[in-house]
Amino acid sequence: MAMATTDEKPEVPPEYGHLAYINNGSFARTLGDNLPRSCSGPKTISQLAWSSTPSSIGGLEVLPLDLIQEVLAQLDITTLLDFRRVNKQALALVESLPHYRAITTHAPSALHAIFRIQTGRSIAVQTLFDELCAWKCHHCDGFGGYLYLITCIRLCRPCFTTKNRYLPRDTTRVKAEFLLDDEITNRLPRMRLHPGKYAPGCQSITRTGPRSVLYDAGHARWTSSIIHGSKIISDILEEAYVTDQTEMQLLRYTKRVRAAEQAGRVSSLRTPRLTMLEDTNANNGFRYVAIIRVPWFDRKSQVAQWGLSCRKCLSIPVSERTYLDQFTPEGFKEHLKEHEAADS
């Protein structure tokens, strides 16, 4: 089965045609909008040629199919695709994997995006499938219409545009902000920037070389808190993005701490008073470089569904809206009841 180049076209269920609409995400450009429109997916059996490769999967042949599929689902995405190219039997096994079929049918652009930003080694097939089958945002109870592909978690638009744990940092900034050395930094979940135009303002981001490597801020903060303890990190707000001035303060302080440790004495240096700047700018292009829009795959109905947005909410001033942006069909029913209660 060849992978489609684009995800399925969203459609509103007929019973909600006049009440709901599908928000196509055109408010801003994400990673998905920067992928080439004509991209080739995994090749089919007819496109692949193994002239002398024996059609065998070795010791796996003695295992039952359900156990083989369970093993394949635990592989990372890159390894699964590598295994798929071994021979015809390996390809047929991968094609028969329900997880793989669901991903390539309903969210092929997720695979392409993962390939582009080079996170396939850190994302298991099972993880991607589970996130495709979950509709809740990882950070709140809202409908999550997007995937954050550094750690492969589902998010809603308000969370990934405001929570700084989902704002990737480059090498220099992540080391300075979280007081991490090269060895620890290199172990953090990371991605390679795909050049393009991001965010509502179509901000052009074209970094190359080492500066194109971006790290997950959530893992960086957690790692830093383990290494340094709360004494240093407590003053660094969870949702803060340091200014250049603060970066220099942290660098100087880190050097003093390390010098004290090398001298064999316990450091009694006072933690610097940091000048923090919370980045609440939803137009920051780096908020969108690891984001792709995906549907929710309902395992029960075997149907991919996109979040429903309410037409009635469009008449409410933005400052007064208390409703979630998107809903599942079941959640949309409950949402309509809230409107009925408010109108009565």
N, C-alpha and C positions, 0 to 999 in steps of 0.2 A: 504493500500500500504506500503510495507516494504521499508525502506530506504536502498539504495545501499551503499556498503561499500567504493566505490571509485567513483570519478567523471568520466564523460564521456571521452573517448579517443579523444584527439584533432586530427582533420583532416584538411588538407589544401584544400580549394575549388578547384575543378578540373581545373578551368580556370587559376589558379595561381600555378599549381603543379611544374613547372620548374623555377618559379621566387621567390616563397616564401617558408618558412618553419615555423614550430611551435617551438618556443623556449620552451622546456619543463621545464625550471627552474632548470636544473641540475647543474647550476653554483654554487649553494649553498643550504644548507639544511635549510629549514624553519620549522615552527611548523607543517605544513602539512606532511612533510617528517618524522616527529617523531611520528606520530599517528600509533597505531597498525594497521596492514594491515587487520586483521580479527576482525572487530568490529561490534557488533550488533546494528542495528538502532532501531527506534521505532517499537514495536511489532505490528503484524497484528491482525485483529479481531480474527482469528482462534487461535492465540497464547495467547490471553488474556482470562481470565476466571473471570466472575463476578457471583458467585453462587447465591447471594441474593440481589445484587445491582439492584434497579429498573432502567429500561432503560428510564430515564427522565432527562431533563435538566432544570427542574423547570420553573421559570418565563420566561426563554428565549424562550420557546415553542410558546408563543403568538406573537413573533416578526417575521417579514418576513426574509427569508433566506439571502437576500442581506444585511440587516441591521446587522444580526448576524455575517456575514462574515466581515463586516466593523469593528465591535467591536473586533472580534478575532484578526484581523490584527494589532490592536493597543496594544495588550498584549505583554509583554516581552516574550522572547523565552521560558524561564523556566516555566512561568505560563501557556503558551499555551500547553506545553508538559504535565504539571501536569493535566490540564483540559482534555486533550486527554485520560488520563487513568481513568477518572471518571466512564464511562460506554460505552456501545456500541454506543449509540446515540451521545455522546460527541466525541467519536473517529471518527464516520462517518462525523460529522460536520467539524472537523479539516482536515480530509482527503479530503473533498470537497473544502477546501479553496485554491483558485488559487495560493496565495502566498506560501503556504506550499508545494503544489505540485511542483511548480517551483524550490524551494530551495532543496527539497529532491531528485528531478530528476536530476538537473544540478549541484548542489553544496552540496552534502550530507556531504562532509568532513568539510565544514564550520560549520555545526551544531555540528559535533563531536568535532571539535577544540574548539568551544565556550563552550561546556560541559567540556572539559578537563581543560581549563584555568579559568573556573567559571565566565564568563562575561555574562551569559544568563539573569541575572536579570536586566542588564543595557542596553540591546539591544532589541528593539521592532522588532516584525516580519516584520512590514511595513518597518522599517529602513533597515533590512538585504535584503529584497526583492528589495527595491529601489536601493541599492548599487549593487545588482546583475544585475539590468537592466540599470545601468549607465556604460559607458565605459571610461569616462575621469578620469584621476588622480585628486584627490582632491586638489593637490598642483600645478599642471601644466596642460597643454593642451595635454599631451601625453596619450597614451593608458595605462590605469591602469590594470595590470594583477593580482593584489594582493589585499587582504583585510587586513587592520590593525585592529585586533579584540578587542582592548581595547575600542575604540570608534566606531568601525565598519565604516571605511571609505575606499574608493578605492584609491590605490596608485600605482605608477609605480616603477620599480626597482631603477632608479637613485634617486628618492625622498626618499624612505624609507632607502636607504643605505647611504645617505649624510645629510638629515635633522635631526637635533638632537631633534626636537619636537616629533619625532617618535622613539626615543631611550628611552625605559622605564627606570625609576630610582627606586632603592629600597628605603625603608623607611628612612634610615639614610641620604642618599644623597639628596632625594627630600626635606627633612626638612631643611637641611643645605644650599642647593643651592638656594632655593626659600623662605627661612625664614618663614616656616610654622610650626605651632604647631600641636600637636597630633590630636586635634579636627578637624581642617581644613583638615589635611592630610587624615584622615579617610573618608572624604566626596569626595575625588577625584576619578575619574574612575581608576579602578585597575584590576589586573589579578593575577592569581596564576600560577607560573612558572610550565610548564610541563617539567620534566627532559629529556635531550636528547643531541644530537650532532647538533650544529648549525653553520651556516656561511660556506663560501667556505672551510675553514680549518677543518671543522667538530669539532669545539670547544665543549668540553664536559661541560655542565652546569647542575649541579645537586643540586641546593640549596634546603634546606628544612626548615620548620618552618617559623618564621616571615620573614626571609631573602628571602623567595620565593615569597613574595608579591611585585609586581612591579606596579608603578603608571605612568599614562600618563603625560609626561612632558609638553605637550601643555597646558593642563588644569591647571597644577601646576603653570606655568608661568603666565597665565592669572589671576588666583586667587591671586597670589602674587602681581601682579601689581595693582589689585583693593584694596588690603589690605594696602600695603605699599606706593603706589603711585610711580611715576616715579623717585623720588629723589634717592631712593635706587636701584631700578631695572634698571635704565637707564645704569648703568655701567655693568650690566650683559647681555652680548650679547645674542641675541635670539638663535643663533645656537652655544652655548658654553656648554662645559661640564667641571665642575670645577675639579681642581687637589686636592689632599689631603691637600696640603698647603692652598689652597683657602677655602676648607671646614672648616678648623680650624679657619681661619680668620672670616668667616661668623658666626660661632658658638660663638666666643668671642664677636663679634660685637652685635649679637642678645641679648646676656646676658646683655651687658652694656645698650642697649636700654630698655630692660624690667625692669632692676633695676632702671633706671631713671624714667620710667613711674610709678612704684610702689612708688617711693619717692614723687610723685605728682609734678614733675617738667618736663617741656618740654625738651626733649633731644636736646642738641646742638652738639651731637657727630658727628664727621666727618665720612662719609662713607669710609670704608677702601679701599685702592688701591688694587684691586683684581688681582691675577695672574690667568688669564684665559687660558684654553687649549681647543681649538676647536677640537672635536673628528671627524675627517674626515675619520676615519678608517672604510671602508666598510666591513672589516672582523670581526668587533666586533660582537660576537655571540648574544649579547642582542638585536641587531637590527632585529633579525629574530625570536625571541621567540613569537611574537604576529602576525606573518605574515603567510598567507596561500594563495596559488595560486587558483584563481577561473576564470571561463569564464565570458563572457558578454552575458546576456540573452536578445536577441532582442524581445521586446514585440510584434512588428509588425509581424515578421515572426515566432515567437514562437520557435526560434532556438538559441541554445547556441553557441557562437563563441569565439574562442581563438585569441589572437593577432597574426597577421601575421608579420613575420620578413623577411627582404629583403636579398636574396642571393647576389645581386649585391653589397650590402654594405659591405659584408665580404671581398671584395678585396680592400676596402679603409682602409688606416692606421687608427687605433683607434684615434690617436691624431688629425686626419683631418676630422673625421666624424661629420657631422652637422645634420644627420638624426635622427629621433626618432627611438627607438628600436623596437616598435611594432605598428601595425595599425589595424583598422577595415578594412573590405573588401573595403568599399568606400574610406577610407583614403589611402589604399594601391594603388588604382588607381591613386590618385593625386600624391603619392610618385613616382610612375613610370614615371609620366610626368616630374618630377624634374630631374630624371636620363636622360630622353630623351633630355631635354633642355641642360643639362650639357654635353651630348655627341655630340650635334650638333654644 
